[in-house]
Amino acid sequence: MGILGVVGTAVGGLIGWSDDDGPGADPAALRALFADLGARIGPAPADLEAAVRAFQALVGLRPDGVAGPRTVHALVVYAREARDLRTFERPAA
């Protein structure tokens, strides 16, 4: 699915899709977003599902382990903030 699929899924969360509607996110894109948060996810699909479930619980979403639109939107927002903070924390060259 790639990054466009992740963006489309995140936009779906903004326009009112529930986590049961619309497409799921690409596992590779989810792993990249979790990596932006500093999370190390094991290679098994169950590892990714457990990470999604833990993230959902942390941000107040229903922890079902499915990366639907609302979950992906929250993950994209937090991953972007984490990247921005890392940029901010680097000393000027």
OpenMM code with the backbone's topology and positions (N, CA, C; nanometers):
from openmm import Vec3, app, unit

residues = "MET GLY ILE LEU GLY VAL VAL GLY THR ALA VAL GLY GLY LEU ILE GLY TRP SER ASP ASP ASP GLY PRO GLY ALA ASP PRO ALA ALA LEU ARG ALA LEU PHE ALA ASP LEU GLY ALA ARG ILE GLY PRO ALA PRO ALA ASP LEU GLU ALA ALA VAL ARG ALA PHE GLN ALA LEU VAL GLY LEU ARG PRO ASP GLY VAL ALA GLY PRO ARG THR VAL HIS ALA LEU VAL VAL TYR ALA ARG GLU ALA ARG ASP LEU ARG THR PHE GLU ARG PRO ALA ALA".split()
positions = [
    Vec3(0.0820, -0.1184, 0.0000),
    Vec3(0.0000, 0.0000, 0.0000),
    Vec3(0.0862, 0.1244, 0.0000),
    Vec3(0.1936, 0.1309, 0.0722),
    Vec3(0.2839, 0.2444, 0.0711),
    Vec3(0.2327, 0.3645, 0.1477),
    Vec3(0.3084, 0.4742, 0.1394),
    Vec3(0.2781, 0.5928, 0.2185),
    Vec3(0.1461, 0.6561, 0.1759),
    Vec3(0.1101, 0.6491, 0.0467),
    Vec3(-0.0184, 0.7048, 0.0053),
    Vec3(-0.1334, 0.6312, 0.0696),
    Vec3(-0.1182, 0.5015, 0.0878),
    Vec3(-0.2218, 0.4253, 0.1570),
    Vec3(-0.2323, 0.4650, 0.3020),
    Vec3(-0.1198, 0.4899, 0.3650),
    Vec3(-0.1210, 0.5333, 0.5052),
    Vec3(-0.1870, 0.6697, 0.5153),
    Vec3(-0.1514, 0.7596, 0.4256),
    Vec3(-0.2117, 0.8927, 0.4270),
    Vec3(-0.3614, 0.8819, 0.4007),
    Vec3(-0.4008, 0.8012, 0.3039),
    Vec3(-0.5429, 0.7831, 0.2760),
    Vec3(-0.6172, 0.7265, 0.3953),
    Vec3(-0.5558, 0.6316, 0.4640),
    Vec3(-0.6175, 0.5740, 0.5822),
    Vec3(-0.6275, 0.6779, 0.6925),
    Vec3(-0.5235, 0.7595, 0.7084),
    Vec3(-0.5273, 0.8644, 0.8107),
    Vec3(-0.6340, 0.9682, 0.7784),
    Vec3(-0.6443, 1.0049, 0.6522),
    Vec3(-0.7477, 1.1008, 0.6123),
    Vec3(-0.8858, 1.0410, 0.6374),
    Vec3(-0.8984, 0.9121, 0.6165),
    Vec3(-1.0254, 0.8459, 0.6459),
    Vec3(-1.0664, 0.8642, 0.7909),
    Vec3(-0.9693, 0.8637, 0.8806),
    Vec3(-0.9986, 0.8882, 1.0212),
    Vec3(-1.0498, 1.0290, 1.0442),
    Vec3(-1.0018, 1.1222, 0.9661),
    Vec3(-1.0457, 1.2610, 0.9791),
    Vec3(-1.1861, 1.2823, 0.9249),
    Vec3(-1.2236, 1.2051, 0.8226),
    Vec3(-1.3545, 1.2268, 0.7624),
    Vec3(-1.4616, 1.1359, 0.8213),
    Vec3(-1.4258, 1.0595, 0.9215),
    Vec3(-1.5289, 0.9859, 0.9929),
    Vec3(-1.5359, 0.8370, 0.9720),
    Vec3(-1.4412, 0.7779, 0.8976),
    Vec3(-1.4412, 0.6327, 0.8912),
    Vec3(-1.4158, 0.5791, 1.0300),
    Vec3(-1.4809, 0.4725, 1.0633),
    Vec3(-1.4480, 0.4049, 1.1884),
    Vec3(-1.3336, 0.3094, 1.1608),
    Vec3(-1.2793, 0.2481, 1.2659),
    Vec3(-1.1706, 0.1524, 1.2452),
    Vec3(-1.2186, 0.0285, 1.1713),
    Vec3(-1.3505, 0.0109, 1.1576),
    Vec3(-1.4048, -0.1040, 1.0873),
    Vec3(-1.4282, -0.0750, 0.9394),
    Vec3(-1.4202, 0.0526, 0.8998),
    Vec3(-1.4434, 0.0921, 0.7612),
    Vec3(-1.3101, 0.1174, 0.6927),
    Vec3(-1.3122, 0.1160, 0.5618),
    Vec3(-1.1954, 0.1579, 0.4863),
    Vec3(-1.0808, 0.0579, 0.4940),
    Vec3(-0.9739, 0.0907, 0.4241),
    Vec3(-0.8598, -0.0019, 0.4153),
    Vec3(-0.7735, 0.0007, 0.5406),
    Vec3(-0.7051, -0.1092, 0.5644),
    Vec3(-0.6055, -0.1134, 0.6705),
    Vec3(-0.4742, -0.0573, 0.6191),
    Vec3(-0.3829, -0.0339, 0.7092),
    Vec3(-0.2543, 0.0255, 0.6706),
    Vec3(-0.1535, -0.0822, 0.6320),
    Vec3(-0.0592, -0.0433, 0.5496),
    Vec3(0.0484, -0.1300, 0.5053),
    Vec3(0.1406, -0.1618, 0.6234),
    Vec3(0.1682, -0.2901, 0.6513),
    Vec3(0.2533, -0.3259, 0.7649),
    Vec3(0.3908, -0.2595, 0.7621),
    Vec3(0.4520, -0.2488, 0.6438),
    Vec3(0.5842, -0.1846, 0.6364),
    Vec3(0.5758, -0.0373, 0.6744),
    Vec3(0.4701, 0.0304, 0.6319),
    Vec3(0.4525, 0.1711, 0.6673),
    Vec3(0.4266, 0.1856, 0.8166),
    Vec3(0.3493, 0.0947, 0.8747),
    Vec3(0.3253, 0.0981, 1.0197),
    Vec3(0.4562, 0.0795, 1.0957),
    Vec3(0.5371, -0.0149, 1.0522),
    Vec3(0.6658, -0.0388, 1.1184),
    Vec3(0.7543, 0.0859, 1.1112),
    Vec3(0.7502, 0.1557, 0.9970),
    Vec3(0.8296, 0.2788, 0.9833),
    Vec3(0.7799, 0.3863, 1.0793),
    Vec3(0.6489, 0.3974, 1.0949),
    Vec3(0.5942, 0.4962, 1.1886),
    Vec3(0.6313, 0.4615, 1.3320),
    Vec3(0.6225, 0.3352, 1.3669),
    Vec3(0.6633, 0.2937, 1.5021),
    Vec3(0.8125, 0.3187, 1.5234),
    Vec3(0.8926, 0.2976, 1.4195),
    Vec3(1.0364, 0.3253, 1.4308),
    Vec3(1.0598, 0.4734, 1.4577),
    Vec3(0.9789, 0.5607, 1.3956),
    Vec3(0.9897, 0.7044, 1.4233),
    Vec3(0.9628, 0.7342, 1.5706),
    Vec3(0.8795, 0.6521, 1.6323),
    Vec3(0.8500, 0.6687, 1.7752),
    Vec3(0.9557, 0.6035, 1.8638),
    Vec3(1.0519, 0.5352, 1.8021),
    Vec3(1.1566, 0.4691, 1.8785),
    Vec3(1.1202, 0.3287, 1.9227),
    Vec3(1.0100, 0.2762, 1.8698),
    Vec3(0.9659, 0.1415, 1.9072),
    Vec3(1.0318, 0.0385, 1.8173),
    Vec3(1.0796, -0.0678, 1.8768),
    Vec3(1.1357, -0.1791, 1.8002),
    Vec3(1.0301, -0.2898, 1.7986),
    Vec3(0.9856, -0.3232, 1.6793),
    Vec3(0.8800, -0.4220, 1.6613),
    Vec3(0.9424, -0.5478, 1.6023),
    Vec3(0.9097, -0.6615, 1.6592),
    Vec3(0.9603, -0.7883, 1.6067),
    Vec3(0.9066, -0.8147, 1.4671),
    Vec3(0.9623, -0.9154, 1.3999),
    Vec3(0.9282, -0.9396, 1.2601),
    Vec3(0.7927, -1.0082, 1.2368),
    Vec3(0.7375, -1.0703, 1.3373),
    Vec3(0.6136, -1.1460, 1.3203),
    Vec3(0.4919, -1.0536, 1.3131),
    Vec3(0.3911, -1.0906, 1.2357),
    Vec3(0.2677, -1.0120, 1.2320),
    Vec3(0.2067, -0.9923, 1.3713),
    Vec3(0.2189, -1.0925, 1.4574),
    Vec3(0.1661, -1.0805, 1.5937),
    Vec3(0.2389, -0.9713, 1.6721),
    Vec3(0.3670, -0.9511, 1.6428),
    Vec3(0.4434, -0.8442, 1.7086),
    Vec3(0.3878, -0.7075, 1.6709),
    Vec3(0.3562, -0.6910, 1.5423),
    Vec3(0.3003, -0.5642, 1.4952),
    Vec3(0.1611, -0.5435, 1.5544),
    Vec3(0.0821, -0.6483, 1.5578),
    Vec3(-0.0524, -0.6375, 1.6157),
    Vec3(-0.0453, -0.5982, 1.7633),
    Vec3(0.0491, -0.6561, 1.8362),
    Vec3(0.0654, -0.6219, 1.9783),
    Vec3(0.1081, -0.4759, 1.9941),
    Vec3(0.1944, -0.4276, 1.9049),
    Vec3(0.2377, -0.2879, 1.9106),
    Vec3(0.1208, -0.1950, 1.8816),
    Vec3(0.0406, -0.2297, 1.7822),
    Vec3(-0.0771, -0.1488, 1.7493),
    Vec3(-0.1730, -0.1462, 1.8677),
    Vec3(-0.1964, -0.2623, 1.9271),
    Vec3(-0.2870, -0.2716, 2.0422),
    Vec3(-0.2360, -0.1854, 2.1590),
    Vec3(-0.1074, -0.1921, 2.1874),
    Vec3(-0.0497, -0.1130, 2.2976),
    Vec3(-0.0599, 0.0360, 2.2671),
    Vec3(-0.0322, 0.0747, 2.1423),
    Vec3(-0.0429, 0.2152, 2.1029),
    Vec3(-0.1871, 0.2631, 2.1172),
    Vec3(-0.2815, 0.1831, 2.0704),
    Vec3(-0.4226, 0.2210, 2.0805),
    Vec3(-0.4629, 0.2444, 2.2256),
    Vec3(-0.4220, 0.1548, 2.3137),
    Vec3(-0.4553, 0.1698, 2.4551),
    Vec3(-0.3926, 0.2970, 2.5118),
    Vec3(-0.2714, 0.3265, 2.4709),
    Vec3(-0.1993, 0.4432, 2.5205),
    Vec3(-0.2665, 0.5745, 2.4802),
    Vec3(-0.3212, 0.5789, 2.3591),
    Vec3(-0.3800, 0.7042, 2.3100),
    Vec3(-0.5316, 0.7093, 2.3253),
    Vec3(-0.5894, 0.6114, 2.3916),
    Vec3(-0.7320, 0.6162, 2.4215),
    Vec3(-0.8243, 0.5622, 2.3141),
    Vec3(-0.7707, 0.4825, 2.2228),
    Vec3(-0.8543, 0.4180, 2.1216),
    Vec3(-0.8888, 0.2767, 2.1674),
    Vec3(-0.9898, 0.2189, 2.1039),
    Vec3(-1.0269, 0.0800, 2.1359),
    Vec3(-0.9112, -0.0108, 2.0947),
    Vec3(-0.8496, -0.0811, 2.1909),
    Vec3(-0.7309, -0.1634, 2.1600),
    Vec3(-0.7680, -0.2966, 2.0953),
    Vec3(-0.7917, -0.2928, 1.9637),
    Vec3(-0.8286, -0.4147, 1.8926),
    Vec3(-0.7138, -0.4716, 1.8081),
    Vec3(-0.6017, -0.3974, 1.7993),
    Vec3(-0.4871, -0.4459, 1.7234),
    Vec3(-0.4984, -0.4255, 1.5737),
    Vec3(-0.6052, -0.3586, 1.5285),
    Vec3(-0.6254, -0.3318, 1.3860),
    Vec3(-0.5903, -0.1864, 1.3588),
    Vec3(-0.5036, -0.1620, 1.2622),
    Vec3(-0.4612, -0.0253, 1.2294),
    Vec3(-0.5575, 0.0366, 1.1299),
    Vec3(-0.6739, 0.0745, 1.1801),
    Vec3(-0.7729, 0.1425, 1.0977),
    Vec3(-0.7425, 0.2912, 1.0887),
    Vec3(-0.8329, 0.3672, 1.0276),
    Vec3(-0.8081, 0.5090, 1.0026),
    Vec3(-0.7755, 0.5917, 1.1264),
    Vec3(-0.8486, 0.5759, 1.2333),
    Vec3(-0.8222, 0.6569, 1.3534),
    Vec3(-0.6875, 0.6211, 1.4148),
    Vec3(-0.6565, 0.4936, 1.4170),
    Vec3(-0.5278, 0.4497, 1.4713),
    Vec3(-0.4130, 0.5034, 1.3866),
    Vec3(-0.4258, 0.4911, 1.2556),
    Vec3(-0.3190, 0.5369, 1.1672),
    Vec3(-0.3039, 0.6882, 1.1774),
    Vec3(-0.4149, 0.7595, 1.1825),
    Vec3(-0.4061, 0.9052, 1.1954),
    Vec3(-0.3289, 0.9422, 1.3219),
    Vec3(-0.3635, 0.8814, 1.4341),
    Vec3(-0.2927, 0.9111, 1.5602),
    Vec3(-0.1451, 0.8734, 1.5495),
    Vec3(-0.1169, 0.7600, 1.4896),
    Vec3(0.0215, 0.7156, 1.4753),
    Vec3(0.1007, 0.8119, 1.3880),
    Vec3(0.0416, 0.8600, 1.2795),
    Vec3(0.1087, 0.9559, 1.1910),
    Vec3(0.1381, 1.0853, 1.2664),
    Vec3(0.0407, 1.1332, 1.3434),
    Vec3(0.0582, 1.2581, 1.4188),
    Vec3(0.1709, 1.2434, 1.5212),
    Vec3(0.1679, 1.1375, 1.6002),
    Vec3(0.2709, 1.1190, 1.7024),
    Vec3(0.4086, 1.0937, 1.6412),
    Vec3(0.4136, 1.0194, 1.5300),
    Vec3(0.5422, 0.9939, 1.4644),
    Vec3(0.6012, 1.1235, 1.4106),
    Vec3(0.5167, 1.2082, 1.3530),
    Vec3(0.5648, 1.3373, 1.3028),
    Vec3(0.6183, 1.4231, 1.4175),
    Vec3(0.5459, 1.4252, 1.5288),
    Vec3(0.5926, 1.5018, 1.6450),
    Vec3(0.7247, 1.4482, 1.6973),
    Vec3(0.7402, 1.3167, 1.6988),
    Vec3(0.8656, 1.2563, 1.7447),
    Vec3(0.9809, 1.2957, 1.6527),
    Vec3(0.9570, 1.2936, 1.5211),
    Vec3(1.0615, 1.3352, 1.4257),
    Vec3(1.0971, 1.4820, 1.4462),
    Vec3(0.9950, 1.5655, 1.4647),
    Vec3(1.0193, 1.7086, 1.4869),
    Vec3(1.0995, 1.7330, 1.6140),
    Vec3(1.0691, 1.6604, 1.7195),
    Vec3(1.1425, 1.6768, 1.8459),
    Vec3(1.2876, 1.6344, 1.8305),
    Vec3(1.3124, 1.5262, 1.7561),
    Vec3(1.4509, 1.4831, 1.7342),
    Vec3(1.5270, 1.5892, 1.6571),
    Vec3(1.4634, 1.6519, 1.5607),
    Vec3(1.5270, 1.7594, 1.4840),
    Vec3(1.5577, 1.8779, 1.5757),
    Vec3(1.4640, 1.9104, 1.6604),
    Vec3(1.4790, 2.0227, 1.7533),
    Vec3(1.5920, 1.9978, 1.8537),
    Vec3(1.6082, 1.8717, 1.8966),
    Vec3(1.7070, 1.8376, 1.9985),
    Vec3(1.8495, 1.8354, 1.9444),
    Vec3(1.8672, 1.8299, 1.8137),
    Vec3(2.0022, 1.8263, 1.7568),
    Vec3(2.0665, 1.9633, 1.7662),
    Vec3(2.1905, 1.9678, 1.8123),
    Vec3(2.2593, 2.0977, 1.8168),
    Vec3(2.2887, 2.1475, 1.6757),
    Vec3(2.2931, 2.2753, 1.6615),
    Vec3(2.3252, 2.3348, 1.5321),
    Vec3(2.4686, 2.3021, 1.4940),
    Vec3(2.4914, 2.2776, 1.3679),
    Vec3(2.6261, 2.2409, 1.3197),
    Vec3(2.7120, 2.3631, 1.2996),
] * unit.nanometer
topology = app.Topology()
chain = topology.addChain("A")
for resn in residues:
    res = topology.addResidue(resn, chain)
    for name in ("N", "CA", "C"):
        topology.addAtom(name, app.Element.getBySymbol(name[0]), res)
